[in-house]
Amino acid sequence: MKTLQIDIVSDIACPWCAIGYARLEQAMQAVQDELAFEIEWHAFELNPDKASDGEPILQALSRKYGRSVAEMEAAQTNMMTIAEQLGLNFSKMQERYTRNTFDAHRLVKWAGGKGRQTDLKMAFFEAYFGRAEDISDPGVLAECVESIGLNAAEAKDILASDAFADDVRADEAKYQQSGVSAVPAFIINQRHLISGAQEPDTLVNAFRDIATRGPET
């Protein structure tokens, strides 16, 4: 059975990243008898300026995209419907605030060494979109860590230090230099880029196409 490596560039504050991964999961399940997968998550910050933390999300999006608050609310409501159909909890997504996710990305890097990146990423999505919690707050992050059975005290020690900061910055620089300017982005076998939260059938077709190709030089 062939194994496909999928590098996922995403942000915890990106609703389409959560939706994109849920669709990716459905696609992987559809071909589980044909293909195996290795997943690694990589950092991207939609809100890299920590000074801009704490603005109500609808107002922030309205200003960013030059659209009315009502238009942004309608777009968010549509995403909530899509998420619900995928089994995701987006019930508080319109009540959240803009948050910097650098520290959360540091913990995702740490969790990678324990084979729990995806579990922690899902816990962060749930906290932010499902409960509108402050995912820049060390206490909230530690609770998410504890919720998946990892050591919260160890996570707090990491957050109180600069551990994994260079790893996150290197990740961000690598994928920005590779041309990734929006998320989610899925890079298969370090070569094939799939941008956006594609439907499962689209992903299945891409998996099968890539798996049948020979080594590329």
N, C-alpha and C positions, 0 to 999 in steps of 0.2 A: 504494500500500500504506500503510495506516495504521500509525502508530508509537505504541506505548503506553510511557509513562514509568513505571518501577517504582522507587519508593524503598523500600529494604529497611532496616528498623530491626532490628539484631541485635547479638549479642555473640559474640566469638571463643570465649568459654568456654561457649557454649550449644550442646549437641549437636543439639537440634531445629532450630537455625538452619542447621547444615550439612545436615541431612536436608531441611529445607524448601527450601533453595536447590537441592539435587540434584533434588527433585521439580519445582521451578519450571523448571529447565533442561529436563527432559523435556517439560513442558507447552509451553515456548517452541519446542522442536524440532518438536513435533506440529503447530504452526500457523505454521511458518516460511515457508510459501508464501502465507499470508494476512496476517500481521502482522509488523512489526518492533518491536524493543524497545530501550529505553535504560535502563540500570541504574545506580543510584547507591546506595552503601551509607552507612548512618548509624549513629552510635554509640549503644550502650546498655551499661551495666555491671551485670552480675549481682552482682559483688563489688566495689563501689566503695570499700570500706575496705581500703586497702593494708596496714593492720596485721593483717588477718585472712588474709593470704597464707600459703600453705604447710601447710594442713591436709589430710590425706588425704580424697579426695573422698567416699568412702562414708560416713565418719563425719560430714563436714560436711553432707551431704544428709540423713542420718538425723536430725541435730539440727534442721535447718531445717524439715523436713516432719513431724517427730514420728513417724517410722516406723522400724522396725528396720533395722539394717545389712543383714540378709539380704533384706528387702523391697526396699531400694534397689539391692542387687546384682542382684536379679532384674529390676528395671526397667531397669537399665543393660545387662544381658545382652540384653534384648529390643531395646533401641536398637541394640546392636551388630549384631544380626541384620538389622534394617531397613537399617542403614547399609551393611552388606556387600552386600546385594541391590542397592543403589544405586551400588555401586562406590566407596564411601568407606572409608577406612582408620580404623577405630575400635578397632584391636586393643589399644591401651594405655589405653583410656578409664577403666578401673577402677583404674589405677595412677597416675592424675594427682592433682595437688594443686590446691586452690583458688588461683586467681591473679587479680590485678588486671590489667585489660586496657587501662587508659587509654593507656599508651604505644603499644601495638599499634594502637589506634584513631587515634592521631596519625599513625602511618605509613600507615594506610589512607587518611587524608585527603591525605597527601603523594602517595601513589601515584595518587590520583584525577587529579592534575594531569598525570600521565604516561599516563593511560588504562589503568592496570593495577590498579585497585582489586580487581576480582574475583580476579585471579591471586594477589594478595598475601593476600586473605582466605582463599583455598583453601590457600595455603601455611601460614598460621597454623592453620587447622583441622587440617591434616595433622600439624603439629608437636605440637599439644596432644592430639588424640585418637588419633593414630596412633603417636606416639613418647613421649607423656607428658612433653614438654619444658616448661620454665618459660617461658611466654610473657610473663612480666613482666621477663625478663632481657634486657638490651640485646644481648648477644652472640647469643642465640637469635634475637631479632628480626632482627638484621643478617644472620644466616645464611639466614633465610627470604627476606629481600629479595634476597640474592645468588642464591638458588636460582631466582628468576624472571627473573634477568638485569638487575635494577636495581642501582644503585650503593650498596654496603654502607657505604662511607665517608661518603657523603652522609647515609644513614640514621642512622649513629652520631652525626653532627654534630647532626641534628635531635633525637635522643634526649637529647643532652647539653645541649640548650637548652629553651626553652618553646615552640618553634615548633608551630603547629597546636593548641596546648592550648585556646585560646579557641574555635577552630572546633569541637572536640569538645564542649566545654561548651555551646556554643550549640546544637549538634545535639541533645544530651541534653535540654536545657531545652525546645526547640521541640516535640519529640515527646512528652515527658512532659505538657506543657501541652495537647497535642492529644488526650491521653487514652490514649496507648500505655503500658501498664503491664506488658506481657509480650511476649516475643519468641519467634519471629520475627513481625514485622508487615510486610505488604506494602501499600504505598499506591500505587494505580494512578491515573495522571493527577492526582495530588495531591488526589484526592477520594474514591476508593473503597478502603476498608480491608478487607484479608483477613488475619485473624489465624490464627497457628499454621501448622504444617507440613502443609498440605492436600495431598491426593492430586492427581496430575497431571490427571486427568479433571475434577476440581472447578475447578482453575485454568483449564483450557482453556475450560470453559463460562463462567467469569467473564470471561475475555479477550474471547470472542466477544460476550457480552452488552454489555460496556462499549464495545467497538469499534463496535457498531451504534447506540449512542445518539448523539443529536445533542448539540451544545454545551449545557451546563447553566448556568443563571444563578442 
